[in-house]
Amino acid sequence: MKKTTKYLLLCSLVIMGSSSFAQEEAPITNKKGSEYQFEIIADNDATGVQNQNRTGTCWSFSSLSFFESELLRMKKGKHNLSEMFIVRNAYIGKAENYLRMYGTFNFGQGGAFHDIPWVIERYGIVPEEVYKGLEYGSETHSHEEMEQMMKAMVGVLAKKPQGGKLSGNWKKAISGVVDAYLGDLPDENMEEFKFSYEGKEYTPMSFSQSLGWSMDDYVSLTSYTHHPFYSQFALEVQDNWAMRTGYNLPIDELMQVMEESVENGYTFAWGADVSEKGFSFRDALAILPEDESTIKAKGKDDKYFNSAGAEKVSNAFLTPGTERTVSQKERQEAFDSQETTDDHGMHITGTMKDQNGTKYFIVKNSWGTKHNECDGYFYASFPYARYKTMNILIHKDGIPKDIKKKLGIK
């Protein structure tokens, strides 16, 4: 597909001041002083990098980034959609699910990619400018206080203190807390919420309908052997509170989907383990070196990245080296032993290769633009993605036809 200049702007050592770029001459690397030299293979349109800050809402940021790219691909315009509208309505669903499970299920800030279709199908969507979700005197997102208050409330409700049953008012109480922090929304009838955007009046549902998408077109894919391939199952991770299912593929075919979809103009939301030694957001790389003993973590970075942004010290982030080849069996063993964990949701927008021929996915993150030299993007090697991908969310038309047929997707 046609290459664009986005990553020359982000990670080139040579940045020109005009709108004309000598694309083939500008070296692309991950950081100053690095010997990595990248060549773009595919580069798809994306909106600006956002910052989830001190929240566990990467699932909302990454999924909406993906859907914003979908709107660009569909020629529906450039939109900045509200992550906190999704988070707010998902919290109500999580609370209801938690209580239906008698307080034995997960309740917290985390979520899954399919939570976005879950919310949009029920409530619609709004632009960021309409619902920023910052009602607590801050310019950046921080949900610790809100989460602790809501956890305490659902914990008490699960004990059914009102004569051994739930009253009819518990949902109003939960909504009151989340609305106090994120902004008032009507629970019973979202059609009462009207707003103006680009000269037209909408409700959340009518705005969603105006975008011309169908949530039925989006599917989740994964690759694990404890369920049959080409079947569907609910991935057994804590944040899959809605227990929606995804399709199971052999890892070779999942990697084929990931690579070919991007090269055919489709992007996808990417869920992965980012706790590995070879993941270094500061160095804008996620790699799987044959010898990881050379990588040392220097401190932690709980303030920004929940420890995943700790400084890593290794020549592996400066000089391309040989990476491991991971089997389906190794993937499964890492999942079963809980070495591979459901850490983070991101958005894959393109592919590149280094001077040794190793391929990488171009990854748009939601940790802001100030903490690496690629303006908030990083590059994940194919070996890393093969080993540590948990699941993806993609438009069904981005899946190669032969694989769609195996899955029974029309």
Buried (B, 14 or more C-beta within 10 A) or exposed (E): EEBBBBBBEBBBBEEEEEEEBEBEEBBBBBBEEBEBBBBBBBBBBBBEBBBBBBBBBBBBBBBBBBBBBBBBBEEBEEBBBBBBBBBBBBBBBBBBBBBEEEBEBBBBBBBBBBBBBBBBEEBBBBBBEBBBBBBEEEEEBBBEEBBEBBBEBBEEBBEBEEEEEBEEEBBEBBBEBBBEBBBEBEBEEBEEBEBEBEEEEBBBBEBBEBBEBEBEBBBBBBBBBEBEBBEBBBBEBEBBBBEBBBBBBBBEBBBBBBBBBBBEBBBBBBBBBBBBBBBBBBBBBBBBBEEBEEBEBEEEBEEBBBBBBBBBEBEBBBEBBEBBEBEBEBBBEBBEEEEBBBBBBBBBBBBBBBEEEBBBBBBBBBBBBEBBBBBBBBBBBBBBBBBBBBBBBBBBEBBBEEBBEBBEBE
